[in-house]
Amino acid sequence: MTFEINDKARGARKNLTLPSSTSWDDLQDKVSKILNIHPGSLQLQYNFSNDKNNSLPFNLRSDEDYSEMRDQLRPFILPKILSNGRPSKSARKPVVVQLFNKDMEGVSGEKKGVKVSS
């Protein structure tokens, strides 16, 4: 997974590529370092880019939430299986996971965000 981490408060953007097998603790640690927030203070939430604009975000606060996010993302990454049993060769449109820290959204009116594309 490729993460595009946007920190609007500092006006910076960073790309981070991690395998989909990355553990929740590792992801939480890397995101907290980039956003310069203690891992225990993170209150992560996410939306998919194909969600409706007024959709409420999902919480991303535990290993279970992280596993659920990856499970929801899987159909957008893996090739579709055709009726003849073969995988589709058509290009998949990448889905971006927009990840942000809930606390930071309310403080400045701007989101500190992380975008993940696969």
N, C-alpha and C positions, 0 to 999 in steps of 0.2 A: 504494500500500500504506500502511496505517495501522499504525504501530508504537506499542505501549503498552510503555513502558520502565519496569520496576519495579526500584528500587534499594532493597532491603530494609535494607542496611547503614545508609543515611541516612534510611530511612523516607519515601522520595519516589517519586512516579510522574510520568512525563511522556509526553504523546502527541506523536508526530511523524508527519507525513504526507509521504511521498515518492512520486514516480512510479515505476512498475515498471521504468522505464528507468534508474533511478539506478545509477551505477557501483559496483563493489565498493569502490573506494578511498573514494568519498564515504560509502557506508554505514558502512564501517569507521571513518572519521574521526568521523562524527556519533555513532555508538554509543560510541566511546572517550571523546569529550568528555562525553557524558551520564553515563557510568559513572566518569568521572574516572580513566581508565587510558590510558597511552601506547598508541597504535595497534599498535606492535610487540609489546606485551605481551599483547594479546588472544589468547585461545584459545577462540573462539566455537564453540558447539555448538547444535543445535536439534532439536526434536521438533515434530510436528504434533499439534494437539489431538485428532485422531481416531485417533492411534496408541494401542496398548495401553499401559497404565500402566507395565508393566515393560520397555518397549522401550528399547533403547540409543539414545542420541542420535547424530545425524549430525554430522560435523565441518563447520565453516564457516570455513575458514582460507585460502581462495584464491578467485580469480575463477571457477575451474572449479566449486568447491563451491557458490558463489553462483548460478551459472547452473543447476546441477543442482537446487538448491532451488526456483528459480523455475519450472523445467520440471515438477517434481513438484507444485507448487502450481497450475499452469495449469488442470488439469482441474476443480479446485474453484472456479475463478473464472469461466471461460468457460461460457456456457450449453450444455447438452447438446443435441446435434442429434437430432431425432426421426426415426423411420423414413420419414416423408414429406419429409425434407430441411429442415424448418423448425426454427429454434431453439426450445427449450422456453421457456415463459413462467413456469414454476414458479420460485418464489424459491429461490435457492441458500443452503444453510446455510453461513455463513462458517466457514472453517477458520483457526484461530489457529496461527501459528508461534511456538513458545516458544523464544526465543533467550537463551542465558546464557553467561557467561564461565566456563570450566572451572576456572580457578585460584581464582576467588572462591568457588566452591561448596565446595571443600575447606578453605578458610581458616577460615570462620566457621560452617560447617554450614548456612548459608543460601545460597540462590541469588540472585545478582543477575540479574534476568531482563528479557528484552525479548519482548513478545508482538506478533506481526504479524497483523493481520486484513485481509482484502481484500474 
